[in-house]
Amino acid sequence: MEKKRPYGLSLLLSILVLHLEAGIALVVSIVYGVTQESPNTGVGGSAMFVLLLPVIAVFTTVAAAVLSLTLVLPTAWLSDVLGRRFGGREVWWWVPAVAAAVSLLVVGVVVVLSGGGAGPVALATGWLLTAAALTVPALLWRSRRKRVFGPVLLWGVVAVVLTGVLGGVGLSTGLLREYRPPAVTSADIVGTWSDGKGGTLTFTADGRVTAVDVDEGSLDVWDMPDDEDAEDPADSHNSCTGQGTWAFEPGVNRWSQGVDVSFDACSYDTWNIGGTESRPTLYQYIGDPDSWDLYKLARSTGSSGGGPSA
């Protein structure tokens, strides 16, 4: 009987496969994110990601090793045990069956710890993806083939690259629709915009704007005035009510368009444009822009733009 691969080499192979699967998942998440509504956060996050890449690599390697020992190894071992118990020999098809059961347990634990909230479709998708991600390294763990690292690395990299290429083709051909903020004009801003909680901004065609109970505490405290009379950030969670002026800035593209506002009693500066063509929004960042935590205003029902540009 041919000997199995040494335990240590199986562990390294499992770590490699989990990294390749993570690479595919990352590419898919990036392509999916491009199709979803998102704020304009600039390139700071990407630059920070590159700088932290060595630290991330160490973390992912440790995480992959832990997952290999706690999930992949037990799945491969239990598959062999069940194969010998019920069939008299080890067979590969026990691996996806055991992986499906283990994945169901993992998804159940995640749901309990997160407090639930996910729908049946999301749960089923998560279970299937987790089972597939666990099946591949478990199959290779129990494989007796020699010199498997090279082919696994080669075809894994090909799979990652092919996923990126398919995503790029989908976006370039329109099969996958890339999100872009709606193109608006000064006339489209005229009207009342609400946060749904009683806070409103009302823009008039003559360049005036009225704020009523707009949550000023949602502003990024790092962008607030830096002087001796500036309000302490800890005490800045209040509302803004007052009158001021506004002007639309078209910018160089849809991502850079915005609405500049000026109030005597409020700390507002520029509202960014987001949402969709049918439902545009105005938003401010809450805290760090990279967190994508936004304070949004949507046009109130019955309010519409139009009239002369400001």
N, C-alpha and C positions, 0 to 999 in steps of 0.2 A: 504493500500500500504506500502510495506516494506521501511523503511527509508534507505537512502544512508549512506555510511560511512562518518563520519565527515571530513570536508575539510582538517584539519591538518593531519589526518591519511592518507588520499589520497595522500597528498603531500609527506609524508614520504615514502609511498609505491612506488610512481613514482621515487623518488630519488634512492631507493633500486634497482628498475628494471633497471634504466639507468646505475647504477654501474655494475650490472651483465652483461648488454649488452656490456658495455665498457670492461669488463673482457674478454668476448668472442672475441671481436674485437682485444684486445691486444694479445691474444694467437694466433689468426689467423695471425696477422701482424708479430709476431715473427717467426712462422713457415714459412710464405711466405718469410721473410727476409733471413732465412737460405738457401732458394733455389736460392737467387739472388746473383749476384756478389757483394762482399763487401770487404773492406780492413781489415787488421788485426789491430784492435784497442785495443787489450788486454782486461783486466777485469776492467779497471779503471771506465768505464762508468757504468758497473753493480754495482760496489761498491758505486758509487755516487748516483745511483738510490735508493739503499737501504737506504742510509743516508737521502735522501730527501723524503722518503716515507711518513712520517707524514705531511710534508708540502704539498705534492702532494694530500694526502687524503683530507685535508682541502679545497684545491683548487677545486678538483673534486666534492666535496659535494656542494660547492657554485655554481659551474657551473651546476650541475644536478638540483639544486633548481631553478636556473634561467631558464633553459630549460623547467622544469616542468611548471613554471608559464607562460612562453611566448609561448610554443608550445603544451605541453601535455594538459594542462587545456583548452585552446581554442579549441583544436581538440575534446576533450570529450564533451565540452559544445555545440559546433556547431553540432556535430553528434546528440545529443539529440534534439536540436532545429529542425533540418531537418527531423528527424524521426517523431516528433509530427506534423510538418507542412505538410508533404507529405504522412504520413501513419497513423496518428492519435495516434501513440505511439512510444516510444523509442525502437529502434532495433539495435543490435550490428553491423550489416553489414554496417551501415553508417560510423562507425569508420574507417575502412581501406580506404573507399572512400574519406573521408575528409582528412585522413592522407596522401593519395597519392597527393591530391591537395596542401596541405600545404608543403609537401616535395618538390614538383615541384617548388613552390615559393622559398623555401630555397635554393635549388640547383641553381636556376636562379640568386639569389642574390650573392651566392658564386662565380659563374662564372663571373658575372659582376665585382665584387670587385677584383678578381684575374686576370682579364684581358683576360679570356678565355684561349684557347690553348688545352683544353681537347677534345678528340675525342668523337664521338657519343656513342661508346661502354662504355667508362669510365663514361660519363654523365648518360647513362641509368642505369648502375650498381650503381652509386652513388644515383640516384633517388630511385631505388628499395630498396636498403639497408636503406636509410633514412626513407622511408615510413614504412618499416617493424619495424625499431627501434622505430618509433613514435607510431605505432599501438598498440604494446603490453602494454606499460604503460597507454595509453589512454583507452584501454579496461578495464584494472584493475581499473583505476580511477573511472569509472562509475559503477563498479561492486558493488552489494549490499551484497556480501558474507561477513560473519564475519570470523574472525580468518584466514585471507588469508596470513598474513605475513610469518608464518612458512612454509607453502607449497611453496610459491614463493621463499623464501630464499633457501629452500632445493633443489627444482628442478632447480633453477638458478645456484647454486653451482655445481650440477650434470652436467648441460649443459656446464659450463666452464671447469670442469675436463674432461668430455667426449671429448670436442673439443681438449684439449691438448693431450689426449690419442690417438685419431685418427690421430692427426698430428705426434705424435711420431711413431705410427705404420707405417704411410705413409713414413716417412723418413727412418726408419729401414728396411723396406721391399723394398725400392727403388721405390715405387710408386711415391713418391716425392723425387726429386734428390737434395741432399744437395750440395751446392756450395763448391768447394775446388779449390784453386789456381792450375794452371797447374804445373806438375812436369817437371822441366827443368834441363839441365846440363850446364856445362861451355861452351860446344860447341854450345848450342842453343843461347847463348848470343851474339856470334860473329856475327857482321853485323851492320847495321845502324838502329837506332831507332829515330823516329820523333814525335814531338808534333803536327804536322799538320799545324804549323804556321811559319815554317822556322827553328825551333830549332831542332838540331839533336845531338845524341851521336853515335859515330862509334867505336865499339869494334873490336880489331884485336886479332887473336889467340895467339900472342906473349905477351899479357898482356898490350897492349897499348890502350888508349882510347882518342878520339878527340871530344871535345865539340864545337859546332858552334851555337851561339845565343840561348843557352838553357836558359830558364827563371829562373834566380837565385832568382828573387824576390818571387817565389812561395814557397821557402823553409820555413819551420817552423822557425820563428825568435827566438823562445825560445831555439832552438838547435844550434844557430850560436855561433861562438867563443865569449867568454866573456873576453875581454881584452880592454885596453885603445885604441888600434888602430882599434878595430872592428867597422865596418861601422854601422851607426845609422839605426835601422830598418825602419825609415821613408824614408830613402834614399836608401833602399836596393833593390828596384825594378829595377834591371838591368839584362842584359844578360851575360851569361858566355861563353867565347870562349877561348880555350886553349887545351893543351895536358896533359895527366897524365897516371896513371896506374889503372888497375882494377883486381879484383879477385872475383871469384864466391864463395859464402858461401852457402852450401847446407842446413845448419841448421839441426834441429832435426826432422822437418816435413815440409810439403809444406808451412805452414804459416810463418815459420821462415827463409826460403831461401831468399837470396838477393844478390845484386851485390855491393861489396865495391869498391868505386872509390876514387882516390886521385889526386887532382889538386893543382898546386902551386898558381894559381890565382883565384880559385873558392872555394866555401864553401860547396861542396858536401861531403857526407859521404857514405850512403848506399841507394841504390835503391831497393824498395820492388818489389816482383813479383806478378802480378795480371793477370786479363783477363781470357781467356779460353785456352784449349789445342790447338784449332785451331787459336787463336789470343791472344797470351800472351802480356802483357804490363809491363812496368816498371813505378813505380809511386813514388811520394814524397807527403807527407802531406802538405797542405796549412793551416797554423795556427794550431789550436787545432785539434789533431787527432780525437777526438770524433765528430767533425763536418762532417767527411767523405768527406771533400772537397779536391780533389786530383788533382795533376798535373801529367798527364800521357804521356808516350811515347809508341808508337806502332811501330812494325817493319815496315820499309819502304817497299813498293812494290818492289819486285825483290831482296830484301836482304834476305839472309837465313843463318842460322847457319850451323855449320859443322866445320870440321877440328880438330886439336888437342886441348885438353883442356888446359886452361891457368893455 
